[in-house]
Amino acid sequence: MTIRHKILRSLDAHRRALGLDVTPYSREATGDPKFLANLARGRGVSFRSIEKAEEFLRRDPAGLDLSATVFSSDTSADRAEALGDA
């Protein structure tokens, strides 16, 4: 599973736990209403947008066990992999 799929799976679980549709969740999390759709389609999303989504998830985990997400602990290795620095 790619890092993109891991991030998408974690954010989609959070979105569902909050009861939000894709567009409102994307807008609230990152300011970009197309963020999750672009991520799902493999289109380029900025690393900063991913960080914003992570911050949003951490501010309100909606009862999710963050240890079961890609954002569980130190993800510096995953981030380096996502940026091609691994």
C-alpha positions as CSV (number, residue, x, y, z in Angstrom):
1,M,0.0,0.0,0.0
2,T,1.4,3.4,-1.0
3,I,1.7,6.3,1.4
4,R,-1.0,8.1,-0.6
5,H,-3.4,5.2,0.1
6,K,-2.5,5.2,3.8
7,I,-3.1,8.9,4.1
8,L,-6.4,8.7,2.1
9,R,-7.6,5.8,4.2
10,S,-6.9,7.6,7.5
11,L,-8.5,10.9,6.3
12,D,-11.5,9.1,4.9
13,A,-12.1,7.3,8.2
14,H,-11.9,10.7,10.0
15,R,-14.3,12.2,7.4
16,R,-16.8,9.5,8.0
17,A,-16.5,9.7,11.8
18,L,-17.3,13.4,11.5
19,G,-20.2,12.7,9.2
20,L,-19.0,15.0,6.5
21,D,-19.1,14.7,2.7
22,V,-15.8,14.8,0.8
23,T,-16.0,18.5,-0.3
24,P,-16.9,20.0,3.1
25,Y,-14.3,17.9,4.8
26,S,-11.6,18.9,2.3
27,R,-12.5,22.5,2.7
28,E,-12.5,22.4,6.5
29,A,-9.3,20.4,6.7
30,T,-7.1,22.2,4.1
31,G,-9.0,25.1,2.6
32,D,-9.1,23.2,-0.7
33,P,-12.5,21.7,-1.5
34,K,-11.0,19.3,-4.0
35,F,-8.2,18.0,-1.7
36,L,-9.5,14.5,-1.0
37,A,-10.8,14.0,-4.5
38,N,-7.4,15.0,-5.9
39,L,-5.6,12.7,-3.5
40,A,-7.9,9.8,-4.4
41,R,-7.3,10.4,-8.1
42,G,-3.6,10.5,-7.7
43,R,-3.4,14.1,-8.6
44,G,-0.7,16.2,-7.1
45,V,-1.5,17.6,-3.6
46,S,1.0,19.7,-1.7
47,F,2.8,18.4,1.3
48,R,1.5,21.5,3.2
49,S,-2.1,20.4,2.4
50,I,-1.3,17.0,3.9
51,E,0.1,18.6,7.0
52,K,-3.0,20.8,7.3
53,A,-5.2,17.7,7.1
54,E,-3.0,16.0,9.7
55,E,-3.4,19.0,12.0
56,F,-7.2,19.0,11.5
57,L,-7.4,15.3,12.4
58,R,-5.3,15.8,15.5
59,R,-7.4,18.8,16.7
60,D,-10.6,16.7,16.5
61,P,-9.9,13.0,16.2
62,A,-13.6,12.2,16.4
63,G,-13.0,9.2,18.5
64,L,-10.6,7.6,16.1
65,D,-7.7,5.6,17.5
66,L,-4.8,7.6,15.9
67,S,-2.5,4.7,16.5
68,A,-4.4,2.9,13.7
69,T,-3.7,5.8,11.2
70,V,-0.8,6.8,9.1
71,F,-0.5,9.8,11.5
72,S,0.0,7.6,14.6
73,S,3.4,8.6,15.8
74,D,6.7,9.8,14.2
75,T,5.9,9.6,10.5
76,S,9.2,11.3,9.4
77,A,10.2,8.1,7.5
78,D,6.8,8.0,5.8
79,R,7.1,11.7,5.0
80,A,10.6,11.3,3.6
81,E,9.3,8.4,1.5
82,A,6.4,10.5,0.2
83,L,8.8,13.3,-0.7
84,G,11.2,10.9,-2.4
85,D,13.9,11.4,0.2
86,A,13.8,7.8,1.5
